[in-house]
Amino acid sequence: MSPSRPLPDYLVRRYLGWKATSYAENQAWYRHLALDGQHPRAMVISCCDSRVHVTSIFGADQGEFFIHRNIANLVPPYNPDGEYHGTSAAVEYAVVTLHVAHLIVLGHSGCGGVKGCHDMCSGHAPELEEAGSFVGRWMDILRPGYAALTATDPDERLREFEKRAVVISLSNLMTFPFVREAVEKDILTLHGAWHDIAQGDLEVYDARQDAFVAL
């Protein structure tokens, strides 16, 4: 027997409210999306963190972004080993099938995954070192960036590591042959950004300066 249970009442009420208002007022648009399929202009890889609201930050409508969320907005290196690769599959679908013009990696302040990786690398999270830790093994993607950290203030050090996660993901994206080909043909551009949740600020990565610049 399936362990699935009915939806919580508050979610049911919210759905019914949406159906009676937003959907009812825009039925033609939703039917257009359903019949015409999706044609997003950009893919956004962001963190699973519930505080990161990608569509709100960029004022995007339905159908505009192809969004993939994972722990700490990481992209692993290209590794066609026949195993399960959710993020790599999403990138392939966005670039090869949907032909997105932009691919944005969006990091954020207070990232729990990045902090976990920092704790693991500094020897303060032995549970993440265990082979059976899905989070720990995923955060191994970011581990090479730990040695490059320069900040000494604890808060600034974590912010630096959060931004390093974006840069590592951008570098890993270029190991995918179909991404590199699309970039070299100027039909795809890669972008990195970091969002300060408390301040509402957005910083964009400038590869020429190897630095994040506030908008």
N, C-alpha and C positions, 0 to 999 in steps of 0.2 A: 504494500500500500504506500502511496506517495505521502511524504511528510508535509506536503504543501497545505497551507491553511488559507482561509478567506482573507482578503485584504483588510487592513485596519479600517475602522469606520471613518477616520479623518481623511484617509486617502479616497475612499468612496465618495465622500461629500465633496471633496475638491474636484474629483473627476466630473461629477454630475454638474457642479457649478461651471466648470470649463465647457462642458458639452452644451449647456444652456446659454452660454454667453459668447465666449471667444469663438467656439466652433460654429455656433448658429449664425453669428454675424459675418463669418468668413468661409461659408461652405464652398463657394465657387473656387476659392484659392486652394483649399484642401483637396478638392476633387481634381484640380489642375495638377497638384503635386502627385496625387495617386496615379493619374493617367499618364502623365508626361515623364514620370521617373525623376530621379535626382540628378542634378547638374551643379554640384557645389563648385564654387570658385576656389576654395581653399580647404586644406586639411589642417586641423589643429590637434596636436598631441599635448594633452594637459594632464594634470594630476587627478587622481580619484578624489582628492580632498573636497568635501562637500561645500567648502567656502569659495571654491574657484568656479565662477559662473561665466563661462566663456562667452555665451551668446549675449549676456548682459554687458560685459566689458566692451564688446565690439558692436553692440546694437544690432545683432544679426537676426534675421528672420529664419523660419523653417526652410530648409532646402539650400541654405547659403553655405553652411559649414559641414564638412565631414569630420566628425569629432571622435577621437580615440582617447580614452582615459586609462591611465595605469598608475601604479605606485611611482611617485616622483618624476612623472613625465619622461621616462627614460626610453631610449631606443637602443636595442642590443645591436652588436655588429652582425653583418650578413653571415648566416650560418645555415645553409641548406642541408641539414642533417636528417630530415624526414621526421623530426619530432614536432611537438605542438609549439607554435610560435604565433600567438595572437597579435602582438604588435607588428611583427614583420608582415603578417597576412594583411593587416589593415593598411600598412604602407603600400604594399603591392597593389591592393585593390584601388586605393586612391590614385596612385600614379599610373598604373597600367590600364585600368578599366575606366575610372572616372576622369582621368586626365586633368587633375587639379592643376591650377597654375601656380599656386603657392602652398608651401608646407611650413607651418609655424609650430615651433616647440615652445610651449609656454610654461615657465617655472613660476614659483610663487614663494612668498615669505612664510615662515613658520612651517615648513614642510616636514612632516613627521618621518617620511621615508628617508629624507636626506639626513635628518638628525640621527635616525637609527643607523645609517651607514657610518656616520661620524663616530657614534658610540662603538660600533663594531670594530672599526679600524683602530680606535684608540684603546681597545681592550676592555670596554665597559659594557658590552652586550654579548656575553658568551652564548646566549640562547640563539642569536642570529648566526653564529658560526657553525651551528649544527647542520649537518647535511640535509636534514629533513625540514629546515626552515625555508619555506617558499619566499618569504620576504628577504631573508638574508642572501639567498642565492640570486634573487633578482637584483638586489643592491650591489652585488659584486660587479655589475656593469659600471657603477660609479666609483668603485674602489680605487682605480688608478688615479683619480683626481685628488685623492686625499693627500698624497705626497706633495702636490703642487700648491697646497694652501699656504698663504703667507700671513694672514691676519692672526693676531694674538688675542684680541678681545673675543670672548666666546660668542657673543651675538653676531659680531661682524664676521667671524670665522664661518658660522653657519650660513649667513647670507652669501658669502663667497662660494661656499660649497654648493648652495642652491643654484647659483649662476653657472658654476662649473658643470653641473648636471646638464644644463641646457647646451653648453658648448660640446660636451662629450657626445650628446645625442646627435647634434648637428654633424659632428665628425663621423659618427657611426652610420648616419644616413648615407654618406658618400661612399660607404663600402658596398652598398646595394647597387649592382650593375645598372638596373633600370632607373634608379634615382640619378646616378652619375651621368648616364646617357641623356636623360631629360634635362639636367642642369647644363650640361655641355652644349646641348642644342638650343638653349635659351627658351625652353618651353616650360620650365619649372624653376622657381626660385625658393631658396630655403631662408627661413627667418628664425631668429631666436629672440625671446622676450622673457622678462621677469616682472611679476606683478606684486606690488606691496599691498596686501589686503587691507591693513589698517589705514593707510594713507590714500589708497585708491590710485597710486602712481603706477606707471608702466615704463619700464626701461627696455630698450631694444639693443640687441647685440650688434656692434660694429666690428666686423672682422678685420678691417684695416687697422683699427686701434686695439683690437683684442680686448674690448671693454664694452660695458653696457652703458648706454646713453639715455638719459631721461627724456621723455617726450614733452 
